[in-house]
Amino acid sequence: MANCSPRPHSEGAAGASSPRETTTKHRQTEENHEDLHDTARLLAPANNLALARDIPRFTHTMIGILPRIMPNFRLHVSGDFFNADYCSAWFEICKAFPQTRFWGYTRSWANPEMREALERLRDLPNMQLLASTDPTMPLPPDGWRVAFVLTDPRARGMLCNFQGGEEDSCLACGYCFERDKGNVIFKVH
């Protein structure tokens, strides 16, 4: 972690800051740390669900905190879409970041009340939304890429390169967030 304490003032040294400049820089560094702390607190798991249930606030917050230069963003490392309004919020967020490739997996495709909103989200050019399945579920409607588990006898697609040790990360592979790719098969984890 960077040292946030002010540098000692050295008279005549090249590039030395005055005590006033050093104090101002220190204050700005502390404010930046406070902003990061506030963002972390906002995104803490206990606050995520409460924030997500306030759809306008959630949408505004996410659009405000996601970096504009983020190339890739995975939705729901844990959790899933819980209603159509929440799907619509992610639709607005993805539209606000056309330069970012979003991807995610959902079992909520099986809920008929949510499917239209999920398909609208999935159809965005910068979103890849895969239907998660297991052997107890039906297959999704045509047009969906599927994320199978290896134990599913219906599994067809590419075995996850990250889980197979062929890639160091999902980002290095890129298969799941590339348009026009096929299904993916995951080991049970």
C-alpha positions as CSV (number, residue, x, y, z in Angstrom):
1,M,0.0,0.0,0.0
2,A,1.3,3.5,-0.8
3,N,2.5,5.6,2.0
4,C,0.0,8.4,2.5
5,S,2.0,10.5,4.9
6,P,3.3,13.8,3.6
7,R,6.9,13.9,2.4
8,P,9.2,15.9,4.6
9,H,9.9,19.4,3.1
10,S,13.5,19.9,1.8
11,E,14.5,23.4,1.1
12,G,16.0,23.8,-2.4
13,A,15.7,20.2,-3.4
14,A,14.5,19.6,-7.0
15,G,10.8,18.8,-7.2
16,A,10.3,19.4,-3.5
17,S,6.8,20.4,-2.4
18,S,6.0,23.2,0.0
19,P,4.4,22.1,3.2
20,R,1.1,23.6,2.0
21,E,1.3,21.5,-1.3
22,T,2.2,18.4,0.6
23,T,-0.7,18.9,3.0
24,T,-3.1,19.4,0.1
25,K,-1.8,16.3,-1.7
26,H,-2.2,14.3,1.5
27,R,-5.8,15.5,2.0
28,Q,-6.6,14.6,-1.7
29,T,-5.1,11.1,-1.2
30,E,-7.2,10.6,2.0
31,E,-10.3,11.8,0.1
32,N,-9.6,9.3,-2.7
33,H,-9.2,6.5,-0.1
34,E,-12.5,7.6,1.5
35,D,-14.2,7.5,-1.9
36,L,-12.9,4.0,-2.5
37,H,-14.0,2.9,1.0
38,D,-17.5,4.4,0.4
39,T,-17.7,2.4,-2.9
40,A,-16.5,-0.8,-1.2
41,R,-19.1,-0.3,1.5
42,L,-21.8,0.3,-1.1
43,L,-20.9,-2.9,-2.9
44,A,-20.6,-5.0,0.2
45,P,-22.8,-8.1,0.0
46,A,-25.1,-7.0,2.8
47,N,-25.8,-3.8,0.8
48,N,-25.9,-5.3,-2.7
49,L,-29.4,-6.8,-2.4
50,A,-30.9,-3.7,-0.7
51,L,-29.4,-1.5,-3.4
52,A,-30.5,-3.9,-6.2
53,R,-34.1,-3.8,-5.0
54,D,-34.1,0.0,-5.4
55,I,-33.9,-0.2,-9.2
56,P,-33.5,3.5,-10.1
57,R,-30.9,4.0,-7.4
58,F,-29.1,0.7,-8.4
59,T,-29.0,1.8,-12.1
60,H,-27.8,5.3,-11.3
61,T,-25.1,4.0,-8.8
62,M,-23.8,1.4,-11.2
63,I,-23.5,3.8,-14.1
64,G,-21.8,6.2,-11.8
65,I,-19.2,3.9,-10.4
66,L,-18.2,1.6,-13.2
67,P,-15.1,2.8,-15.0
68,R,-15.7,4.0,-18.5
69,I,-12.5,2.2,-19.7
70,M,-13.5,-1.2,-18.4
71,P,-13.2,-3.6,-21.3
72,N,-15.0,-6.6,-19.7
73,F,-17.5,-7.0,-16.9
74,R,-19.0,-10.2,-15.5
75,L,-22.5,-10.0,-13.9
76,H,-23.3,-12.1,-10.9
77,V,-20.2,-14.0,-9.9
78,S,-22.6,-15.2,-7.2
79,G,-26.4,-14.7,-7.4
80,D,-28.8,-14.2,-10.3
81,F,-31.5,-12.0,-11.8
82,F,-34.5,-11.8,-9.5
83,N,-37.2,-9.9,-11.4
84,A,-37.8,-8.3,-14.8
85,D,-37.1,-4.8,-13.4
86,Y,-33.7,-5.8,-12.3
87,C,-33.0,-7.2,-15.8
88,S,-34.1,-3.9,-17.2
89,A,-31.7,-2.1,-14.9
90,W,-28.8,-4.2,-16.3
91,F,-30.1,-3.4,-19.8
92,E,-29.7,0.3,-19.1
93,I,-26.3,-0.2,-17.5
94,C,-25.0,-2.2,-20.5
95,K,-26.4,0.5,-22.9
96,A,-24.5,3.1,-20.9
97,F,-21.2,1.3,-21.6
98,P,-21.2,0.2,-25.2
99,Q,-17.4,-0.1,-25.2
100,T,-17.6,-2.8,-22.4
101,R,-18.2,-6.5,-23.1
102,F,-20.6,-7.8,-20.4
103,W,-21.3,-11.4,-19.8
104,G,-23.0,-13.6,-17.3
105,Y,-24.9,-16.9,-16.6
106,T,-28.4,-17.2,-15.5
107,R,-30.8,-19.9,-14.4
108,S,-33.6,-17.3,-14.4
109,W,-34.2,-17.9,-18.1
110,A,-36.5,-20.8,-16.9
111,N,-38.8,-18.3,-15.2
112,P,-41.4,-17.3,-17.9
113,E,-42.1,-14.0,-16.2
114,M,-38.5,-13.0,-16.7
115,R,-37.6,-14.5,-20.0
116,E,-38.6,-11.5,-22.2
117,A,-36.5,-9.0,-20.1
118,L,-33.6,-11.4,-20.2
119,E,-33.8,-11.9,-23.9
120,R,-33.9,-8.1,-24.4
121,L,-30.8,-7.8,-22.3
122,R,-29.1,-10.8,-24.1
123,D,-29.8,-9.2,-27.5
124,L,-27.6,-6.1,-26.7
125,P,-24.5,-6.2,-28.9
126,N,-22.2,-5.9,-25.9
127,M,-23.8,-8.6,-23.7
128,Q,-23.4,-12.3,-23.7
129,L,-25.9,-14.0,-21.4
130,L,-25.7,-17.8,-21.2
131,A,-28.5,-20.0,-19.9
132,S,-27.2,-22.1,-17.0
133,T,-28.6,-25.6,-16.8
134,D,-28.2,-28.8,-15.0
135,P,-29.6,-32.3,-15.7
136,T,-32.8,-31.5,-13.8
137,M,-33.8,-28.5,-16.0
138,P,-35.2,-28.4,-19.5
139,L,-33.0,-26.9,-22.2
140,P,-33.5,-23.2,-22.9
141,P,-35.4,-21.9,-26.0
142,D,-33.6,-21.7,-29.3
143,G,-31.2,-18.8,-29.6
144,W,-29.7,-19.2,-26.2
145,R,-26.1,-20.2,-25.6
146,V,-26.0,-22.7,-22.8
147,A,-23.6,-23.1,-19.9
148,F,-23.8,-26.9,-19.1
149,V,-22.3,-28.8,-16.2
150,L,-20.0,-31.6,-17.1
151,T,-22.4,-34.2,-15.5
152,D,-25.3,-33.3,-17.8
153,P,-25.6,-36.0,-20.5
154,R,-26.9,-33.3,-22.9
155,A,-23.8,-31.2,-22.5
156,R,-22.5,-30.0,-25.9
157,G,-19.9,-27.3,-26.3
158,M,-16.4,-26.4,-25.3
159,L,-15.0,-27.4,-21.9
160,C,-14.1,-24.2,-19.9
161,N,-10.4,-23.5,-20.8
162,F,-9.8,-21.9,-17.4
163,Q,-11.1,-24.9,-15.5
164,G,-9.2,-27.2,-17.8
165,G,-5.9,-25.4,-17.1
166,E,-5.5,-24.2,-20.7
167,E,-5.9,-20.5,-19.7
168,D,-4.9,-18.5,-16.7
169,S,-8.3,-16.7,-16.4
170,C,-11.6,-16.1,-18.1
171,L,-10.3,-12.9,-19.5
172,A,-7.3,-14.7,-21.1
173,C,-9.8,-17.1,-22.8
174,G,-12.6,-14.8,-23.7
175,Y,-14.8,-17.5,-25.1
176,C,-17.9,-16.8,-22.9
177,F,-18.0,-13.1,-23.7
178,E,-17.4,-13.4,-27.4
179,R,-20.5,-13.1,-29.7
180,D,-21.2,-16.0,-32.0
181,K,-19.4,-18.6,-29.9
182,G,-21.1,-21.8,-28.8
183,N,-22.0,-23.4,-25.6
184,V,-19.6,-24.0,-22.7
185,I,-19.3,-26.9,-20.3
186,F,-18.2,-26.3,-16.7
187,K,-16.9,-28.8,-14.1
188,V,-19.2,-28.8,-11.1
189,H,-17.8,-26.4,-8.5
